[in-house]
Amino acid sequence: MTNDGIDAISWNTLEHAYGPAGDVPGHLRALYRPEEAVEAADELLTKVYHQGGGIFSSAVAALPFVVRAAADPDVTVRPDLLELVECLAYDGNRTERRWVAPGWPEVWDLAVTALLPLLHDPSPEVRAGGAGALSEAQGRADEVLAALWTRWPLETVPDVRHRIVEAAGELAEHAAREQADTVRRLWELTEPAAYPGERLRAVEALRSAVPDGDDPRYARVVAEVLNGGDLGGRSVAGAVALLGDDRTGRVDLIGTLLANADAAVRRGALEAAAAELGRWRSAVPTLLPPVAACLDDTEPDNRLFAARVLGMCGAAARPWADRLAGMVTDEGEPYLPAQDHALWALARIGDPRCAAPLARRLAGERLGFSYFGVHSPSWWTHELGLLATLAPLAAHAGVLLPPLRARLTAVRSVDEARALCQVLTAWGPAAAPAVPELCALLETLGAVWAGEALAAIGPEAAAVVDRARLRALIDSPPEGQAFAPRSLALAYGRLTGDMEPALALFLPRLGESYGDDNPAVVLGELGAAGAPYVERLRELLRADATGWLPLRAGEALWRITGRADEVVPALVRAIEPFTAGGVLPAVTGAVRLLAEIGPAAAPAVPALRAFLDADERPVEHGSWRSVPDDDELCEAVRAALLAIEEGSSRLL
């Protein structure tokens, strides 16, 4: 490499993500040494680009040298350098001007001139990378589009052709002379004569090139490609997403694909259905029947996935409860993981036919459910959690408690003890027959969760628990459980009425905003005796507009003072921003508190009705939790509205 001006730049006066850019010349030179080139390219990406969000001054100075190296056939990392160029150009087009170093538009324009010949480079990887980088040449869109279409009839490598189509879609809306011709060419590429992968990419490109509206032809093209089975490397869900806001088209297409002859396409359609159902309430009556039909799929994992989707939808899946009940035996469903999912689905629906099979699972060697709950932003069919499966079944405790108690007696791990105790905590007083086993667990590493379960059971547990043992555990908790003293102190207070140990541990943390162990919870449980802390709670009520803190502080204030007039406005402020989406557990908790408050919570009615009136579920989308979280929210909202309206009627 010749210097060609590299030493004429005062690199130490420039900056990259980690400070002065004095090390950039060394990385630029190392690009020409094969044994160092990979590391050098990675260092430039890490320092000069980093994570994006702006253009550093070092990027302005380095770009000409990076492009020069990318054009040199002797450099071994040319595609990596073109990726760096594309990343920088992407941010240069989209970042606020104040975060773009002076001189960037000029050096980028020169770079475009140097990149255009790479469309004809002997290396397919370089041609693809060049097309990707040129897709950001918005200021020279007409020139670049002409060059892309000149290359098109000569190009035979699918990946390069795909990048050309993508670049054309990105640039078309910025073009004048070439725009109409580009849109015409893209529509030609959607026709059956084109390769399937190109057809889908052409639809995607057209969505960029013609951003206004959803053309009904998109649905036709995507359906034809998907029904043909060759997706060109794209997932079914990704292809369905090309229909954009055409919800009717998406739902109709998914319903058709669920009956496709290809098991892999049906699986993709099930994932697409889960995404649609998890986002839109109105999708349920249309999509749930074809999903339920997949309970008879020849592919075992598709049967499993169908059961998972039905269970996710809870009560809405009740019409298929008989079919799910037929899957809980080896004769009805030989694939055991699918059996597990059918049981979970019945539990979510509230069907009593899940109880006896689950009791057999608790008594047997193969439980089929995890001791941990897994929440992932995807449609991964991870093992279902024991707590999520059994928690809704307190009404069937009579059937489930005998094997559960036996399992508690022979518990083999802390994880098992925790999961079983959490189930009993969820059941509350219905778990009272398990008090002896829970008391025995106070002598083990599972003491924390046993104490919480005993507290949830209430008076029947309080009458027999060893108070001295529970009190001693607060000072000498199980080893390695730093969280234990607070949890044990709270359980002790709830069982004995003595909240002093809990106050001693919680009050120094007053003002922290996380979770159920917030100190304000303890103050709220004091009732009128918490009066000395009212002013501090009022300060906390105003500290955060949303989240756990206004809920916990508001709940404590209301339980201590009984004054809804100062609590309800804060709760309304805490839930109103989420009527448009993104509901978190604290919002549902605030709605439940409004239900307790009753008629005085009337100012919350507009926000509460907005939650119910929405078609788009106002929760986080894209996971198995979406519908259950929405169900919990809606249940809480209905209870709150009922409490407000019935209380108001009585007052009248």
Steps between C-alpha positions, in 0.01 A plus 500: 500500500627848421425771751325728246433761762434280800789656695384849412197458729526596868331186624558577868276806465217282371275273705350154481282314750786446745670839486782647285532327163878472495479121453289518180796536256646177635174316439472644149849380411436158655219445250768426241670234713296177464600367841376819671218607268208329678588650837562841343162504326333399825682776692387759247139380525515506880668838537408710198140376475451334842123460550388773267295804590740755349800564278830554683760737361730200455240345268513804272877473478512120470227447238713571189766255620243234587336529157840490330584178686159352414575560131845338515489134386803421718312583821347189658222668702325699229143384587560592866610849400198547278279403794671772704441751219132404481458535877659845501296615199180371661562712810614795290159502331290461815679660793427853618744744339650598835633144539663493154857631484569781250610387159305174489270584202801593288707188574194277458433651157858423394461149642193437283705574190763250612240235589314496168763293313474230769165395354710329229774361728602136438410413862126432565547594866644836399223560247240423767674722755533778246128488421422510872720805557364677192144448628575796729599737212175694530641822357605321181209259478440540126863434413527197728168351383616525140820319595311229691267429207798499261651225711173307537495303170866405552461379856448126559579461871176488704636682806627788288172520310318514833718789617438688175124465546524615861714799402257595225215500751694720742597754234182524292318750720804731483522487121341716232596385152536131590212462747221394264723257312623348826146445630407341166800267513421401860142414408633284215710314756188408699361298209512117500780493241745640758678292763290455822758672719520794262121530494488545877790743497329695225190533720719620786674746267168630372385565855802730534471648151126568529457550874138623492240226546480124465454382144274190491740346247753452781276239662459316169876484439585391855226235495621359169859479621410347835266246348779408260721414796820680387545800727847594382642476851227707663282374785124465458443763770745733325319452170159563658639818655552635147127564489559787742180652638275287281361309796223334303753378246731372772227311683360346182846394385590346838172308504577357157857409591389313811356240263806492270628158391851579626545440876773766519270759343225405746745547786594843370133584463442398863772744607346771285159422653644524851643842417170622354294364790744643750455847356140530380194395698289497182720226348375241748168393338660472156833337578431278799289241307772424240759494779285248688483284187877458534443298818461214252813587302717209390808682631525460883661839558221668308245336729703627795513852357127502429427400860736773618317763295161383626623507857643847447153617399345365821122507526465575128621144433215339695325368185798265450526382860369152407774455243765619746363266766543215253872579479591449867555122478755292308218360289369844408842660449811282485733803487555584866597869458174552311318333789664751736379788290147362482490478880626856533242618248218333696627667816503838324146439377390397850384155393482256797613208282859611546500438876519119518772468231702773672463317832643191331789708372570629851501144629715357221859518387444715191354832606526660156511855635793721594568632848584832333285738302651605167388819329666557163415754229439232240292193419755255639308198636699477820390267779195634679531614859339306786382820668331636187327164452375440853445854633151539347379170648428588864144376446644153436732498802313199642623287209846653467604542864557133596774437239635853542534452877672167443739671263569771759587234758752340266622823338833449322624851426460862597356571156232236549418631846474856370270406211265290716483768769425766240206293379366479856553875542287559191228276643490682834250360756416207270850367573436471876529117511867541403588702811682207672727447199565873470591524868747218452660691211586783741794279601636489144641725226141542382402689816445833324239365260341286770459812714338689212258213438408480867434875504278469191298220664426732790334423836514119475875522454544772763333278759764225477821652359808499724530874551829476682653303214369747242634793705841338532520447126486876443831539683651173375361441151606215272852545371541680168153659502559871550134571420374265771484726810259750340273229360502308828436815703200586287362146533561512876312830526205371303478184710556655843392863466848608616630722219798639691762267344366585155502872571860482619606337175277684256488862618865577413405408142190719486483669162628210295257432220539132421270206552276358766755542779484879480509644855173682436328160499599455864374844594170431330453184702535703820169671427432797727819424694696617195389861554852624593615417146219673310695811398789292369257288301344814354843610381556159339158514334620808310850372430426281194215542255484131402628162616495319831568797728170690452315170535673394821501846657138559396387165634673561833352849532151375426525216751634736767280806445205370300523816288437414138503865393879524516571149373265460203641794296850352532377156395317646202818680394689173538271303268391757239824493293458125454157509340693527172708190579795362691308408816731375775409293809492816711217636284288190555578525871382862502174397330444234768549765768245724328253210526560485875448874533163471324270798425763760593708369207246636250756743341677191366201382296606657164842338517352169612252498213780583256678180607190294422408678177838447335534240226878504518589342831657778713775268630844402375462298181700214356505234770289234669428749780315746274150351522521388866623846598214656303253259661623598847471867413147462361389296802634770732337776295160330501523450875590866549216626280255271677615618844475864395158464336343277766633719778368811329158336461487419871595856587212625285 
